[in-house]
Amino acid sequence: MNSLEIFNGLRLLVVDDNVDSLELITAIFETLNTQVMTATLAHNVLTMITEFQPHVLISDISMPDEDGYSLIRKIRAHKDPQVQKIPAIALTGIAYQTSLTQAIDAGFTTYLTKPFDPDNLITVVANLAQNTICNQLTPAS
């Protein structure tokens, strides 16, 4: 599989209160034929997840209604195992080691800081998506 083929039909959910960040991430991934859904508030994301069924989630940490830590804890505690397993990237302007540790402890799969390198974000999403799709195709033993 070509490394960019993973994005064809991939579903990506992006949560960030910064509209400019949402627009940038959407533009990057839509050029790769990715289906992108966005939210500026965390409170309705669980409903969006069950309806959209994203392969990967990207979430800001600092948001006004609910922070990303709280959101990812709710996702990891969800009754649906498929929702619980969604790979999640914490994308934030907070660049402290304690923030990285807190994000991973809360349930994020990985952590990237803003401003981000688009190529790095693409690589991280591709790796997470590849693992997710392979796990979905592998029969349970």
SVG drawing of the C-alpha trace seen along z (x, -y; Angstrom):
<svg xmlns="http://www.w3.org/2000/svg" viewBox="-25 -31 34 49">
<polyline fill="none" stroke="black" stroke-width="0.4" points="0.0,0.0 1.3,-3.4 1.9,-5.5 -0.7,-8.1 -3.4,-5.5 -4.1,-5.2 -5.8,-8.6 -8.2,-7.7 -11.6,-7.4 -10.0,-7.8 -12.3,-9.5 -10.6,-12.1 -12.3,-14.0 -10.6,-17.3 -11.6,-19.2 -10.2,-22.6 -11.7,-25.9 -9.3,-27.7 -11.0,-27.9 -7.8,-28.7 -6.3,-25.4 -9.4,-23.5 -9.3,-25.1 -5.6,-24.3 -5.9,-20.7 -9.0,-20.3 -7.2,-21.7 -4.2,-19.5 -6.1,-16.3 -8.9,-17.0 -6.1,-17.3 -5.3,-13.7 -8.9,-12.6 -9.6,-12.2 -13.1,-12.8 -12.7,-15.5 -15.3,-16.4 -14.6,-19.3 -15.9,-20.6 -15.1,-23.8 -16.5,-22.5 -15.9,-19.1 -19.4,-18.7 -21.0,-17.1 -17.9,-15.0 -19.1,-11.7 -22.3,-11.9 -20.1,-12.9 -17.9,-9.9 -20.7,-7.4 -22.2,-8.8 -19.0,-9.6 -16.9,-6.7 -13.5,-8.3 -10.4,-6.3 -8.3,-9.0 -9.1,-11.8 -7.1,-15.0 -8.0,-17.2 -6.7,-20.4 -6.1,-20.3 -7.1,-23.8 -10.7,-24.5 -13.3,-26.7 -16.2,-24.3 -14.3,-21.1 -10.6,-20.4 -9.1,-17.6 -8.1,-15.6 -11.7,-15.3 -12.8,-14.5 -10.3,-11.7 -11.2,-10.2 -14.9,-10.1 -13.9,-8.4 -11.8,-5.8 -14.7,-5.1 -17.3,-4.8 -19.5,-1.7 -18.6,-0.9 -15.2,0.8 -14.7,-0.6 -15.1,-4.2 -12.7,-3.4 -10.0,-2.3 -9.9,-5.3 -6.3,-6.6 -6.1,-10.2 -3.6,-12.9 -3.3,-15.7 -2.4,-18.8 -1.7,-21.8 0.4,-24.9 1.4,-23.7 4.9,-22.3 5.9,-21.1 7.0,-17.5 4.3,-17.4 1.7,-18.2 2.9,-15.3 2.8,-13.0 -0.7,-14.2 -2.0,-13.8 -0.7,-10.2 -2.0,-9.3 -5.4,-10.7 -5.6,-8.4 -4.1,-10.2 -2.1,-7.9 0.4,-10.6 1.1,-14.3 2.1,-17.1 2.7,-20.8 1.6,-23.8 2.8,-25.2 3.0,-21.8 4.9,-20.6 2.2,-19.5 4.4,-16.7 4.9,-15.4 1.1,-15.5 0.5,-13.6 3.0,-11.0 1.6,-10.6 -2.0,-10.3 -0.9,-7.8 0.8,-5.6 -2.1,-5.6 -4.6,-5.0 -2.5,-2.1 -2.5,-0.4 -6.3,-1.0 -7.2,0.3 -4.9,3.3 -6.5,4.1 -10.0,3.9 -9.1,6.3 -7.3,8.8 -9.8,11.5 -10.0,12.0 -8.4,15.2"/>
</svg>
